[in-house]
Amino acid sequence: MAMEITQFLLAAQSPDANIRTQAEASLRQFQEQSLPLFLLSLSVELANNEKPLESRRLAGIVLKNSLDAKDSVRKEHLVQQWMAIEISMKAQIKDLLLRTLGSSASEARHTSAQVIAKVASIEIPRKQWPELIGSLLKNMTQQDSPAALKQATLETLGYVCEEISHQDLVQDEVNSVLTAVVQGMNLAEHSCEVRLAATKALYNALDFAQTNFENDMERNYIMKVVCETAISKEADIRQAAFECLVSIASTYYDVLEPYMQTLFQLTSNAVKGDEESVALQAIEFWSSICDEEIELQEYGTLEGGDSGSTHSRFIEKALPYLVPLLLDTLLKQEEDQDQDDSIWNISMSGGTCLGLVARTVGDSVVKLVMPFVEGNILKPDWHCREAATYAFGSILEGPSLETLGPLVSNGLDFLLNAMRDENNHVKDTTAWALSRIFEFLHCPASGFSVVSPENLERIVTVLLESINDAPNVAEKVCGAIYYLAQGYEDAGTNSSLLTQYIPRIISELLKTAERSDGSDSKIRTSAYETLNEVVRSSNIVETSQIILELLKSVLHKLGQTLDLQIVSSDDREKQGDLQASLCAVIQVIVQKLSSTDETKPSILQAADTIMFLFLRVFACRRSTVHEEAMLAIGALAHASGPEFEKYMPELYKYLEMGLQNFEEYEVCAITVGVIGDICRALEDKVLPYCDGIMNHLVRNLQSAELHRSVKPPIFACFGDIALAIGEQFSKYVEPTVAMMRSAAEVCAQMDNSDEELMDYGNQLKRSIFEAYSGILQGFKDSKPELMLPHAGHLFQFIEVVFREKYRDESVTKAAVAVMGDLADALGPNTKILFKDNAFCIQFLGECLQSDDEHLKETANWTQVMIARVVS
């Protein structure tokens, strides 16, 4: 029997904090004491039209939050709680939710639709609640169903389709859902609210319609209805219909050919004359087509599609009509769009699409765009100058160097002059266009650059002058300097060209980072990121002294942040962001100066000061700082080698804190990586800390609360520890290998249709192989026999990976390397294993044919190791 909770729900929204706190405590107590009764009471509240809207609203929110959470561990806990509730109680709750779809209050209907979908997301994949789809469809087919009920039902169907996978419904159910949804879009029969809900539901149901889209008649009907809906009287319905077309463009590219003429007409009309929200979706349709065609050009197949996907060249065919359409949109700027990068309007969308068109068709876009650029770049109206610059910047990726090179070389001086334009929008877009030029047409290492010794001084002078402009322009200028510097990375003697300008560049970037006129910290972050790139790209022989001076300056700034007066949480956040940026600069400097024997001593001399500051920074306890300082410590450990041991007594407690930080799991993952760096630096000197570290790592692997992304680095860290301490790792072998085996079993059963899960599976496989490699190499000279009992299982796992249809290259490398380590470490003991596992020959043969030189090299080494054993 449900309990009366209206008063508690209303009191929980009281302006009086005491009343609110008491009510929240009472609700929490009820939830903890009897969750089933609590959820039933909430459902009764939501369903009851006599209750106040405020209490029903909160009941719905609490219900939804009792079934779903963003955090995956919490979500799994809520799912298990729901599954444990008695079937009859769940049936009452679900019945109440379905009845609420007919409520007179639109908010209650909407909330109920969301909650039903959350329940469906738990039950339908487990083959429970089979009658749900039938119940919803009945609402649509009953003669006397009110419009409000149909609207709520369609909304529910849409949410359910969003929550579940297309494998969860049988084809008959899919057909019925699509029929109901498409009929709901019918203009003659339904109100605009019903039609909007139906169109939105179709958007979520499109993934389920594969079989229907393979059938000409069904596909034609769906496309006809969507195209008709795209010219509805109501703008929100037109927008929803175009959102469906965007989704169809990416999901069903292969079958679009017969409709493209109509679709061009529809999208063209919308871009030219419809409301912005509709026009944006019409442009997005062409951006989606570009994405599909770029993917076909790069990989020869579409994601999830078979290798028979045909490249229909829609963009190429539409080019003479599409490019002028997009160029027109560039002239529709908003007056203040330069002040806010998050603004998304028709000109931003058109420029983005033009950039994708350039990547899709290459050279043929240039002759269509350049007349627009030349015709507008000198006009008095700033809209024309900005649009011309945006168009030019948008086509710099895609066309060939032969086509772009002369145009950019001729236009570079003009753009540098435009950095002094009287209009802020024009300067902002010009700085962005310059950054694109340096990103795509400045690569001395490959033998081509529009930057020459003759024009470099002018480029640097203009950029360093413009970095003092308005914050939004300065931020884009930082981007231009970033790519200008990046071009000289790995450029050999060419990097000397930048050397004479580096002191000026560093000085201006440090000044820019101190600016207080930006509305947020973006300009400071950009300045420091650019500074890092300048250090990375510099010629170390010529700039070591300049970089050392920079290190002193940055350490001084970091010291100053520790003495800042912190009054508010805002102050604390600013301090943390600044410390994170400074720690990142120190990391890059440490890596740069420790990269040559001549400059390494200067880092070792500064190591005590650096570590002293880092340990003080850790006491501030902010996750972003923690991450950046940890990464810098990893770089310092790598540079210091065994000398790093003296910092361990003080540092160890912070490593432990990092390993225990489940909430900010990125910090935990970085700490695991840094422990690997420390192991490589200290080798067996890390031994006194290994018991503590191993305990934390094993506990972390066993924890259901730790984010799964941290687990692969932990396995790789086992390998680093084993390699560092050699035979001393023997006491950890059994628990470690047991966990590696169970992780290997998880990999073998993983669902590879989920892209996110597949990426995680690849990381896990690679790290398991890396762990085995480290342990085998660690025992090689003393106790290799300890790993003999585990060799059979490792072979099985390698074979499972070998037989996978889609195998990641990094996993292949790690698997081949561990075969070599097996032969190398265990020697003749593995002779029978290698002879019994014929797949090894096949696997090596495949790798020796690879285009990847590193993989070939590893396979060659493994082949030699195996041959030594077998012969």
PEJO-V523662 format. One record per run of one state. SS is the DSSP state (A for helix, B for strand, O for the rest). FROM is the first residue (numbers start at 1). TO is the last residue. Records with the same first field share a line. If there is no record, write none. Layout:
SS->FROM-TO / FROM-TO
//
This chain:
O->1-5 / 12-16 / 34-34 / 48-52 / 66-71 / 85-86 / 101-105 / 127-131 / 142-146 / 164-165 / 169-170 / 185-191 / 209-209 / 215-215 / 230-234 / 252-252 / 256-256 / 274-275 / 300-313 / 330-336 / 340-345 / 377-381 / 395-400 / 419-423 / 441-441 / 447-447 / 450-452 / 467-470 / 487-491 / 514-521 / 538-539 / 562-568 / 594-596 / 619-622 / 660-664 / 703-708 / 749-754 / 780-783 / 803-808 / 837-838 / 849-852 / 871-871
A->6-11 / 17-33 / 35-47 / 53-65 / 72-84 / 87-100 / 106-126 / 132-141 / 147-163 / 166-168 / 171-184 / 192-208 / 210-214 / 216-229 / 235-251 / 253-255 / 257-273 / 276-299 / 314-329 / 337-339 / 346-376 / 382-394 / 401-418 / 424-440 / 444-446 / 453-466 / 471-486 / 492-513 / 522-537 / 540-561 / 569-593 / 597-618 / 623-659 / 665-702 / 709-748 / 755-779 / 784-802 / 809-836 / 839-848 / 853-870
B->442-443 / 448-449
//
